[in-house]
């Protein structure tokens, strides 16, 4: 285990459902991230939180809503998703959001949208 | 916009061989480059992080090099083992963004 945990590990939801993904890190880091990994596509950075402040939002649709209540926890709230949103969603953390720092990843949540 | 390419997409070698994985990027103004390993259905494990001012980093049987001016990095794996079988990803950081390659899927046959 890298110290970054994600729940649930697998999630199946309909397009009208509302669900949330949870990420928790026990590394004392100040930056947390959400990534999307679709089949046969490069990993995409979705959101960055640095010291609980959202610093980056890479043109992610509003049906994905992140929340960072403290530096140890990160949520991704999902609503009215589309089948093309099915992917592996990875959370990561690092000491801070900046160059020269190593990111540590959780195991991911495999999301299937029906 | 930074683009990261990894060649080959898949590689199969017999156990014991030395091998090289390639990563190229279009914008040489990077801050650092990181190599990761991903096992099927799992998250990423960081292998090596090379700062833009460095030319290489080593960890055990792994050696990563960086040629920023030509936009290239290589990951050298010595004496490959079946346990090295995984997908290897490279990622570059610059301009408050992190871009990943699509990965190279490595299979080491016993």
Interface residues (C-beta under 8 A of the other chain):
Chain A: X2 X4 X6 X40 X41 X42 X43 X44 X45 X48 X55 X56 X58 X88 X90 X92 X97 X99 X100 X102 X103 X104 X105 X106 X107 X108 X110
Chain B: X4 X31 X32 X34 X36 X41 X42 X43 X44 X45 X46 X49 X51 X52 X89 X91 X93 X94 X96 X97 X98 X99 X100 X101 X102 X103
